[in-house]
Amino acid sequence: MKHKWSLMVAMLMALLVIAMAVTPAFAQTEEGNPAPDPISKPMIKALGIRAPKVAMVDREITIAVFERGTRNPIADAGVWAIAGDQAETLRTEVQNVRATEADPAQYDYESLCNLYGTFLGRTGNDGQLKHTFTEAGKYVLVAAKMEYYPGFSYIHVRTLPKILGLKSPLFARVNDEVTMTVFQRGTHEPIEGAGVWAFSRDSAENVRQELLDIKAAAGAQDIVPDYESLMNTYGEFLGRTNAQGQLTHTFGEADKYILLTWKTGYWPGFAPLRVYQQPKVLGIKAPWAARLNEDVTAKVIERRTQEPVEGAQVWAFTWEQEGTLHGTIQNAKGTLQESAENPDIESIVSGLGGMYLGKTGTGGELTYAFSNEGRYVLVTVKNGYWPAFHKIVIKAPQTDPVMGTEQSSPTE
């Protein structure tokens, strides 16, 4: 039985050898040459492109061409830009070449690219080509060279947006004229006809978020949207700039504002502004010297109108405290600008350790007798007003050495 199986295996091996010898004979043509294989193709090297996915008009970019697989740079490769509507047609043509040509590597792809796209140039020895697009659009970059299959890469060329700048004071007083200047960032050229809006801080955050949403949605389309309807919804329209890019406006209310400027074709510009209410200024009339325990009458007035001010506090500080007093008042002025609100000047002065004399009556007057000698600074304060200062010297009565009587007061 074992001998029988061995005989059968030997016969099968013989048939296999005969089949291998006969098959090439059937593959011969009548002239004796091998018939071409309709399925297999010669191996073809392929190009690759490395370029930015997004580029700006009039900004130079670098395009690198390399061999796929090895990543070696390819010199003297041609590069074309194909507009989006022609790119698919070109791809189909290239695929047809690869499917039908016996040796696709020897096909003249450059001529095909010239039919559909714009020639940008050829790579240098480092495999790189520098190019500046002058028109926005969506393109397919194609790299071609003989003996290589073309390489493809998408690029979106966008117009560099023009952005407005807005220059204005950081602080302004109510009813003072404020001059705002609108210019183009980068060039600093004045922009005529730009609209300017004022937003309170409460609504500014809502506007900011909506602007970001609009900008994100419009960015993919290279369209600068019309912001004017949004501006008018949340803010107060102040006017449009003149030929010098300037607009002058008077704010009638104290507040913290965000100024926004916009014009068609530009991205908006912003600037902060704090408008504060300038308090009225007090004045104080009193003698420059008085005797100890003698009534001293001080009259408090509003400096501009000279009208008496009722309910104004009057304090007395020593001359040594004057520096601290003035420094504190100056800080209060700074606080007014920062907060756009009048400071509580009465509380500020009361915390400085002075001597409280009282409040003025209906005629703006206060009468007080000092019980201690000294050199004093009288300070009058009332919320909504800037303080007033007046120096006074208090002396004890002098006794005549002959008569034993008091001499006249310094004011008589």
C-alpha positions in Angstrom: 0.0 0.0 0.0 2.9 2.3 0.9 4.5 1.6 -2.5 1.2 2.5 -4.2 1.0 6.0 -2.5 4.7 6.8 -3.4 3.9 6.0 -7.0 1.0 8.4 -7.1 3.0 11.3 -5.5 5.7 10.8 -8.1 3.2 11.0 -11.0 1.7 14.3 -9.5 5.1 15.9 -9.3 5.8 15.0 -12.9 2.6 16.6 -14.1 3.4 19.8 -12.2 6.8 20.1 -13.8 5.2 19.6 -17.3 2.6 22.3 -16.6 5.3 24.8 -15.6 7.2 24.1 -18.7 4.2 24.4 -21.1 2.7 27.6 -19.6 5.4 30.1 -21.0 4.9 28.6 -24.4 1.3 29.6 -24.5 2.3 33.1 -23.4 4.4 33.5 -26.5 3.3 35.5 -29.5 3.6 34.2 -33.0 7.0 36.1 -33.2 8.2 34.3 -30.1 8.1 37.4 -27.8 6.2 37.4 -24.4 2.7 38.9 -24.5 2.2 42.1 -22.3 0.6 41.6 -19.0 -2.6 43.8 -19.0 -2.8 43.9 -15.2 0.7 44.6 -13.8 2.3 48.1 -14.3 5.8 49.4 -13.7 6.3 50.8 -10.2 6.0 54.6 -10.2 7.4 57.0 -7.7 5.0 59.7 -6.3 5.5 63.3 -5.3 4.2 65.0 -2.2 3.6 68.7 -1.4 4.0 70.4 1.9 2.4 73.9 2.0 0.2 75.9 4.4 -3.5 75.0 4.5 -4.4 78.7 4.8 -2.5 81.6 3.2 -3.1 85.4 3.0 -3.2 87.5 -0.2 0.1 89.3 -0.8 1.9 87.2 1.9 4.8 85.0 0.7 4.5 81.3 1.4 6.9 78.3 1.0 5.9 75.2 -1.0 8.1 72.1 -0.5 8.0 69.1 -3.0 9.4 65.8 -1.8 9.3 62.1 -2.8 6.8 60.1 -1.0 8.3 57.2 1.0 11.8 58.7 1.2 10.8 62.3 2.0 13.8 63.4 -0.1 13.4 67.0 -1.6 12.8 67.1 -5.3 14.5 69.8 -7.4 13.1 71.2 -10.6 9.6 70.0 -10.0 6.9 72.2 -11.5 4.1 73.5 -9.3 0.7 74.6 -10.5 -2.4 76.2 -8.7 -5.7 74.7 -9.9 -8.9 76.5 -9.1 -11.4 74.5 -7.2 -13.8 74.0 -10.1 -11.0 72.6 -12.3 -9.3 70.5 -9.7 -11.6 67.5 -9.8 -11.4 67.4 -13.6 -7.6 67.3 -13.4 -7.7 64.5 -10.9 -9.9 62.5 -13.1 -7.5 63.0 -16.1 -4.5 61.9 -14.0 -6.4 58.8 -12.8 -7.2 57.9 -16.4 -3.6 58.2 -17.4 -2.6 55.9 -14.6 -5.2 53.4 -15.6 -4.6 53.4 -19.4 -0.9 54.2 -20.0 1.5 51.3 -20.1 4.1 53.5 -18.3 2.4 56.3 -16.4 5.7 57.6 -15.1 6.7 58.7 -18.6 3.5 60.7 -19.2 3.8 64.5 -19.7 1.8 65.6 -16.7 3.1 69.1 -17.0 1.2 69.7 -20.2 -2.0 68.4 -18.5 -1.5 70.8 -15.6 -1.0 73.7 -18.0 -4.4 73.0 -19.4 -6.2 73.4 -16.1 -4.1 75.6 -13.8 -1.6 78.4 -13.4 2.1 77.7 -13.4 3.8 79.0 -10.2 7.4 78.0 -10.9 9.9 75.2 -10.2 11.5 74.1 -7.0 15.2 74.8 -6.2 17.8 72.3 -5.1 16.2 72.3 -1.7 12.9 71.2 -3.2 11.3 74.5 -2.2 9.4 77.2 -4.1 8.3 80.6 -2.7 5.2 82.2 -4.0 2.8 85.1 -3.2 -0.8 84.8 -4.2 -2.5 88.0 -5.4 -6.1 86.7 -5.4 -8.1 85.0 -2.8 -9.6 81.6 -3.5 -9.5 77.9 -2.8 -6.9 76.1 -4.9 -5.3 72.6 -5.3 -1.6 72.8 -5.6 -0.1 70.2 -8.0 3.5 69.2 -8.3 4.7 67.3 -11.4 7.9 66.0 -12.8 8.8 63.3 -15.3 9.1 59.8 -13.9 6.9 60.8 -10.9 3.2 60.5 -10.2 1.9 64.1 -9.4 1.4 65.3 -5.8 -1.6 67.3 -4.6 -2.4 69.6 -1.7 -5.3 71.9 -0.9 -4.7 75.6 0.1 -7.2 78.3 1.0 -6.0 81.8 0.1 -7.7 84.5 2.1 -7.8 88.3 1.9 -5.9 89.8 4.9 -8.7 91.6 6.8 -8.3 95.3 7.4 -8.7 96.2 11.0 -9.7 99.6 12.5 -8.0 101.3 15.4 -9.7 103.8 17.7 -7.8 106.4 19.7 -9.6 108.3 22.4 -8.9 109.6 26.0 -9.1 107.1 28.8 -10.9 109.6 31.0 -13.3 112.5 30.3 -15.6 114.6 32.4 -19.4 114.9 31.8 -20.2 117.6 29.2 -16.5 117.9 28.1 -15.9 117.4 24.3 -14.2 114.1 23.6 -12.3 113.7 20.3 -12.0 110.1 18.8 -9.7 109.3 15.9 -10.3 106.2 13.7 -7.4 104.8 11.6 -6.4 101.6 9.9 -4.2 99.4 11.9 -0.8 98.8 10.2 -0.9 101.8 8.0 -2.3 104.4 10.5 -4.2 106.1 7.7 -7.3 108.0 8.9 -10.6 106.5 8.0 -13.4 108.7 6.9 -17.1 107.7 7.3 -16.4 105.2 10.1 -19.3 104.9 12.5 -18.7 105.1 16.3 -20.9 103.6 19.0 -20.7 103.7 22.8 -21.6 100.7 24.9 -22.1 100.5 28.6 -20.0 97.8 30.3 -23.1 95.8 31.0 -23.9 95.4 27.3 -20.3 95.3 26.1 -19.8 91.6 27.0 -22.9 90.6 25.0 -21.7 92.5 22.0 -18.2 91.0 22.3 -19.6 87.5 22.2 -21.9 88.1 19.3 -19.0 89.7 17.3 -16.9 86.6 17.9 -19.8 84.4 16.7 -20.3 86.5 13.6 -16.6 86.6 12.8 -16.2 82.8 13.2 -19.2 82.2 10.9 -18.0 84.7 8.3 -14.3 83.6 8.4 -14.8 80.6 6.2 -16.5 82.7 3.5 -13.9 85.6 3.5 -16.8 88.0 4.0 -16.6 90.9 6.5 -20.2 91.0 7.8 -22.4 94.0 8.3 -22.2 94.8 12.0 -24.3 98.0 12.0 -27.6 96.4 13.0 -25.9 94.7 15.9 -24.3 98.0 17.0 -27.6 99.8 16.9 -29.2 97.1 19.0 -26.8 97.3 22.0 -25.2 100.7 21.7 -25.6 104.5 21.2 -24.6 105.8 17.8 -22.3 108.8 18.2 -21.8 109.7 14.6 -19.3 109.2 11.7 -15.7 110.4 11.3 -14.7 113.3 9.0 -12.0 113.3 6.4 -9.3 113.4 9.2 -10.8 110.3 10.7 -12.1 112.2 13.7 -15.4 112.5 15.6 -16.1 114.8 18.5 -18.8 114.0 21.0 -20.0 115.3 24.4 -21.1 112.7 27.0 -24.0 113.8 29.2 -23.8 111.0 31.7 -21.1 109.5 33.9 -20.4 105.8 33.1 -17.8 103.3 32.0 -18.0 102.9 28.2 -16.6 100.7 25.5 -16.3 102.7 22.2 -16.6 100.7 19.0 -15.9 101.8 15.5 -16.9 100.0 12.3 -17.0 100.6 8.5 -17.9 98.3 5.7 -14.9 96.2 4.6 -13.1 96.5 8.0 -13.1 94.6 11.3 -14.2 96.7 14.2 -11.9 98.6 16.6 -12.4 99.2 20.3 -11.3 101.6 23.0 -12.3 102.0 26.7 -13.6 105.4 28.1 -14.5 106.4 31.6 -16.7 109.5 31.8 -17.0 110.9 35.3 -19.0 113.7 36.9 -16.8 116.6 37.9 -17.9 117.7 41.4 -18.6 121.4 42.1 -15.9 123.2 44.1 -16.4 124.6 47.6 -15.0 127.9 48.9 -14.5 128.9 52.5 -14.4 132.4 54.0 -13.0 132.8 57.5 -10.5 135.0 59.5 -6.8 134.2 59.2 -6.3 134.6 63.0 -8.5 134.5 66.2 -8.1 134.5 69.9 -8.5 131.4 72.1 -12.2 130.8 73.0 -13.4 133.5 70.6 -16.2 132.7 68.2 -14.9 132.2 64.7 -17.5 132.3 61.9 -16.7 130.3 58.7 -18.9 130.7 55.6 -18.9 127.9 53.0 -19.9 128.8 49.4 -20.0 127.2 46.0 -17.0 128.8 44.3 -18.4 129.4 40.8 -21.8 130.8 41.9 -20.8 132.2 45.3 -24.0 130.7 46.7 -24.0 129.5 50.3 -23.8 125.8 50.8 -25.9 124.3 53.6 -24.9 121.0 55.4 -21.2 121.2 54.5 -18.9 119.7 57.2 -16.1 121.7 58.6 -12.9 120.1 60.0 -9.8 121.5 61.6 -6.4 119.8 61.0 -3.0 120.9 62.3 -0.5 122.3 59.9 1.6 119.1 60.3 -1.3 117.1 58.9 -1.7 119.3 55.8 0.6 117.1 53.6 -1.4 113.9 54.4 -4.6 115.8 53.9 -3.7 117.1 50.4 -2.3 113.7 49.3 -5.5 111.9 50.4 -7.6 114.4 48.4 -5.5 113.9 45.3 -6.0 110.1 45.6 -9.7 110.7 45.8 -9.6 112.5 42.5 -7.8 109.6 41.0 -10.5 107.3 42.4 -13.1 109.4 40.7 -11.5 108.9 37.3 -11.1 105.2 37.8 -14.6 104.5 39.1 -16.5 107.2 37.2 -18.3 107.8 40.4 -17.9 110.6 43.0 -16.0 109.4 46.0 -17.4 109.6 49.5 -15.3 112.6 50.4 -16.9 113.1 53.8 -16.0 109.6 55.0 -12.4 110.0 53.6 -11.8 113.2 55.5 -13.4 112.0 58.7 -10.9 109.1 58.8 -7.9 111.4 58.9 -8.0 112.2 62.6 -9.0 115.9 62.3 -11.2 117.9 64.7 -14.8 118.0 63.6 -16.3 121.5 64.1 -19.8 120.9 62.7 -22.1 121.5 59.7 -23.1 124.8 58.1 -26.6 126.2 58.5 -29.0 127.6 55.9 -26.8 130.6 55.3 -23.7 128.4 54.8 -22.2 129.5 58.1 -20.7 127.8 61.1 -19.5 129.4 64.3 -16.9 127.7 66.5 -14.6 128.8 69.4 -11.2 127.0 69.6 -10.2 125.9 73.1 -6.6 125.2 72.2 -3.9 127.4 70.7 -2.3 126.3 67.4 -2.0 126.7 63.7 -4.9 125.0 61.9 -6.1 124.2 58.4 -9.9 124.4 58.1 -11.3 122.0 55.6 -14.9 122.0 54.4 -16.3 118.9 52.6 -19.6 117.8 51.2 -20.3 114.8 48.9 -20.6 116.0 45.4 -18.2 118.9 45.9 -14.4 119.2 46.0 -13.1 120.4 49.4 -11.9 123.9 50.2 -9.0 124.8 52.6 -8.3 127.8 54.8 -5.4 128.4 57.3 -6.0 130.0 60.6 -3.9 130.8 63.7 -5.4 130.6 67.2 -3.6 132.5 69.9 -4.2 133.1 73.6 -5.2 136.7 74.6 -2.2 138.8 75.7 -2.3 140.9 79.0 -1.0 144.5 79.1 2.0 144.4 81.5 1.1 147.9 82.9 -2.7 148.0 82.9 -3.2 144.3 83.4 -5.9 144.2 80.7 -6.2 142.0 77.6 -5.0 143.5 74.3 -7.1 143.6 71.2 -7.7 140.5 69.2 -5.6 140.1 66.0 -8.7 140.6 64.0 -9.8 143.9 65.5 
